[in-house]
Each structure stands twice: as C-alpha cells, then as structure tokens.
Amino acid sequence: MKVEGFLFSFLSLFFLGSAIVYWIVSRDDTGFTCLLLSAGMTFIIGYYVLFTASRMDARPEDREDAEIAEGAGEVGFFAPHSWWPISLAASTLITTMGLVFGPFLIVIGVFALLIALSGLLFEYYVGINRTQAFTLGTVEAIGELPTLNRKFIGEDPH
C-alpha cells in the first residue's frame, strides 16, 4: 500500500503547487480554492493509506521477492448487480433540485434518500439476495439454503 500512499502524497503536492501557480497567474478565488481542497483531500487519503501500510504486513504487490501465486485467492465480495445506486443517484438529484426550486423537493428527496440508503445497506441481508454475500460453504454451515446453487454467474451447477 506504500505505492498508493506515495502516489496520493505526490498528487497532493502537485495540487498544492498548481494552486500556488494558479493564484499567482490568475488571482481567481474559485479555482484556487478548488485546487487547495483537492490538495487537502488527496493528502488525507495519502496519509491514511501510508498510516495503514505502516501498521500491517507488506502485501505481495509491495514486495520485490513476491511470487504471483501469493496474490491468488479470494479477494472479497463485490456486488454483481444492484439497482439501488440508481435510486440513490435519483434521490440525490431530487434533493439537490430542491435547493433550486424549493424546500418541498428537499423533503421528498431526503425521504427518497433514506429509502435508497436503507435499500443499499440491507440489500444482502434480507430477501432473495440474503445469502449472496457468503460462500456456499458458509451458507451450508449456518443451515441456510443458498439462493443459487453455483458459485459464479454462468457456471454450470452440475
């Protein structure tokens, strides 16, 4: 993770240097502020990643003597499909439009936002998708029936 941390740290220095040059050349408050905020945000990410990298063992990607096989295995769970991000974007749009057209849209948008956030959060805990976040072995160990009898989409179940 050190490579990623140094990348974000360098990006932070780049944005800071760009902000200084931009202020000297243009005296524009808006662009200067945006570049400073970009420098600050990339600094936060870079600091976090470097701090986390110092507290954990080196990953195979960070070691010179690592073999390709060391990086094999399960990486994690990634949602294969979800409609909730679209509803989350639509409710954010309604809430933002409320800033322009009136507070009644803000109320409707916040209500829709709460529904969309709840749906996104609990998508793999209730209903038909409740076991998709587990491996088949885990599902069988807890005594549940899997929603699918195959590990990957498109895999032959036999």
Number of C-alpha atoms within 10 A of each C-alpha: 20 18 14 15 22 16 13 23 22 16 17 24 15 16 22 20 15 16 21 15 13 16 17 11 9 10 12 11 10 10 14 21 13 13 21 19 16 18 23 17 14 22 22 15 16 24 16 14 19 18 14 14 18 12 8 9 10 12 13 16 15 14 9 7 8 12 11 9 8 10 12 9 7 6 7 7 10 8 10 8 7 11 11 17 14 11 18 21 13 16 24 18 15 20 23 16 15 18 12 10 11 12 13 11 19 22 14 14 22 17 13 19 22 13 16 21 16 13 19 16 11 12 19 16 13 10 10 12 14 16 19 20 16 14 14 18 10 13 17 12 10 8 9 12 12 20 14 14 12 14 14 10 9 7 9 9 10 5
